[in-house]
């Protein structure tokens, strides 16, 4: 079994993306977030990605359907069924090749339950791996200014799961920043001003780190503009279909930054926006501001 065979099998099982990271790339990660705490004998971390259907975001973009389009096909079912099946099938195949493989979902740690260490020196269960960091370590893309993981294939439109294995595979090269142009469109698009580009944080793999804006997820939790939460996923909302995420996708596609292209543009009409009390707010300022460089 070699790396090319693994990637081909992943594609056969439905993966749109597959990146591989070596264990050394997680050396700086604290045990509470490290895959090595889950599987100390890991030789390779496989990050499996499936695309978020662009059409699954259409109902949110129009402001007319949230749950039977994006919430189902772009979020919960995509993770719990489609991506899970791909991850399961690839894990099964790795086991048939004689290698141990540990599948993990791509959850955020915010609000997730923790227990007590089972022994001295052990991190508290459950260890939850930072999936954006893992995807960056696996060479799949970068984290943009607005906190979205961006790939050159789909921009903001993908979800990830993780497989840890004791099979030693060739690691993919880590990508440096090339997709996000720091245009500030995501910042301007947020009606609640939850993205603070004057307060930058450093994320990603050492030697390839990226500065991103501080995001107030407490504010995001009250966002009525497409941010969503799923059961069992903690307190951090998903923002891919929110006003900021849809604006980011619009800008990336317009700049030719997404390999998955379409005959028609994603944004066809003036975007809608609501304040925290779900009252419509003007969007002229959002549209005017989306091309301005954010203030440092």
N, C-alpha and C positions, 0 to 999 in steps of 0.2 A: 504494500500500500504506500503510495506517495502522495504528495500535496496535490498534484494535478488530478489524481483519481478522486480524492476527497472533494475537491471543488466541483468536479463533474457530478458526483453523487448528490451533493447539496443542490445543484441545479435541477437534477432529475426529481428530487423530492420537493421542489417548489420554491427554493430559495432564489430571491432576486439578487442578493448580495451575500458574499462570504469573505470575511477577512480573518487573518490568523496573526496572533500576537504571541511572542515568546514570554516565558515567566519573568525574565529580567525586566521587562517593561512595567511590571507591577511592584518592583522592589521598593519604591518610595510610598506606596499606598499603605495606609494604616490597616492593621489586621481586620478592623470592623468592616472594611470595604473591599478587602482583598480576596480574589479568587483562590489565592494560595492558602488562606485560612480554611476554605471549604475543601480544597483538594491539594494538600501539600506536595503530592507527587506529580502535579500537573507539569507537562512538558510543552503543551500548546493550548492556547485559548482561542476557540473558534467563535466568532461573532456572526450569527446568522441573521439576515435581514429579509423582510418581505415588505413590498411597497404598500403605501397607503394609496388606494385608488384615487386618482384625481377627481373622478366623478362622485366619490363618496363625500367630497367636500362641497359639492354643488349646492345641496340644500341649505347648508350653513351660509355659504356665500350669498345666496339669495335671501336668507333670513326666513325661510319658509318651512324647512324640515331639518331637525337636528338628530333625532334618535334613530329613525329607520334608515338614515344614510350614514352620516359620519360616526355617530356613537356606536353603531352596530358594525358596519363594514370597514370603518377606518380606525376603530379603537378596540372595543371589547372583544368582538368576534375575531377580529384580525389577530389579536394577541392570544385569546383563549382557545381558538379553534385552528385557524389556518397556520399561523406561525408556530403554534404548539405542535401541530401535526408534522410540519417540516422538521422541527427540532427533534421530535421523538423519533421520526424515521431515520434521520441522520445518526442519532445516538444509537439506535438499534443496529444500524449498519456498522458503526465503529465497533460495537461489541462483538458482532459476528467476525470481525477481523482480529479479535483477541485483545482489543484495547479497552481499558476502562474509560467511561465517558460520563460526565456529570452534567445534566441539563439544568439551566437556571433561567428563570424569567427576568425580564428587564424592568424590575420595579425600582421606584425611588424609596429612599429610607425615611423620608419625612412622614411622621405619623405611624410608621409601621411598628408592630409590637416587638419588644425585646425581652429576653429572659435574663437569667443569671448565668455566669460562666460555669461550665460543668467541671472545670479543674483550674488550678492556678495557671496564669499565663494564657488562658484561652479567652478569645473575645466572646461577648454575649451573643447568644443566638437570638434573632437570626442575622447572620452576616448577609448583607445585601450589596452586591457589586454595583459600582457606578457604571451603568451601561454606556454612557457617553464617553467616559474615559476609556472603557474597554474597546469601543468602536474606533476611537482615535488611535489607541495602541495597535489595533488591528489594521490600520491603514485605510479605513473606509471613508474618511472625510475629516471634517473639522467642526468645531463648535463656533457658531457665529456670534456676533455682538449681542443678539437678542436671546442667547441661551439655547438656540435650536441646533441640533446636530444636522449638519448639511453634508450631503453626498453629491458628487458630480453627476450621478445618474438621476436622482429624484429631488434634489434640493432638500426641503424639509420633510418629504413624504416617505418615511419608512419607520418600521419598528424592529427592534432587535431582541434576540434571545442569545444565550451564551451556552457553549458546550466546552467543558474542561476535560482534557484527555491526556493520558500518559503516552500518547503517540507523539513522537517528535517530528514536527512538520516545519516546512520553511515559512518563516514569518514574512508578512508583507511589509514593504517599506512604509514608514509613518509619513503621512502627508503634512506638509506645512500649509500655512494659511494661503488659500488661493481662490476660495469661492465667495466668502463674505467680503464686501468692499467697505464695511463700516459706514454704509450710506445713512443709517439712522431711520430707515423707513419703519422698522418695527417699533422704534421708540415713539415716533410721531403718530403711529396708527393706534396706540393704546389710549382709549378714551379715559381710562382711570389713572394714567400716568404711573403705572406700576414698574416701568423699566427706567432705571436711572443710569444713563450713560455718562454722567459726571462722576460716578463711583464705579470704577472698574475692578474686576477680580481676575486673577490669573488661574487658568485651568489647563488641563491636558498633560500629556507626557513630558517629563523634564527633557529639556533640549528642543522641544517643539511646542512650548506652551503658548497659549493664546489669551488675550485679554477680552473679557466679556463684561457686559453691563450687569450691575446688581439688579436683581428682580425681587420685588416684594411679593412673595407668594401668598401672604395674608390678603393682600389686595386682589390678587388673581383669583383667590377662592370665591370672591363675590362677583367675578366678571360674568356678565350676561351676554357677552359678545362671541360666544363659541367655546370658551374654556369649559372643560368637562372633567368629572371625576368618575372613576369606576370602582365597583365593590372590591374590597380587599387590596386596594392600591394605595393606602395611606391618605395623606392630606394634600399632597401636591397635585394640582389639577393638570390635565393635559392641555397644552396651548396650541397644538398644531392647527386646529381649525378656528382658533380665536382670531380676533381682529389683527393682532400682531403677526401671527403665523401666516395668515392668508395674505397679508401685505408682503411679508418676506418672500413667499412663494411667487407672488405677482412680480416682484422686482427681479428675482433670480431668473424666472423664465424670460422676462423682458430683456435681460442682459445676456441671454444665451448661455446661462450657467447650468442648465439642466439637460442632460443627454436624452432624457425621455421627453420628446417634443410632440406637439399637437397642432392640428390645422388651425384651431381657433385659440385666442388668448383666454386665460382663466378668468380674468376680470373683464366683464362685459358691461357692467353698469356701475354707477356711483355706489361705493360701499355704504352700508348702514352702520350705525353705532348707537349704543345705549349707555347711559350713565349707570352708577351703582344702584339706582332706584328703578332701573329699567325704563327710563324715559329717553326718547330719541334725542340725540344731540347733533348739531351741525357737523358735517364731515368735510366742509371746504378747507378748513385749516389742516385737517389730516392729509388731504391730498396735496395741498401746497407744501406742507412740511416734509413730505416723504422723500423729497429729493435734496433736502438740505443736510449738510454734514452735521452730525451731532456735536454738541458743545463739549469740549474736553475740559 
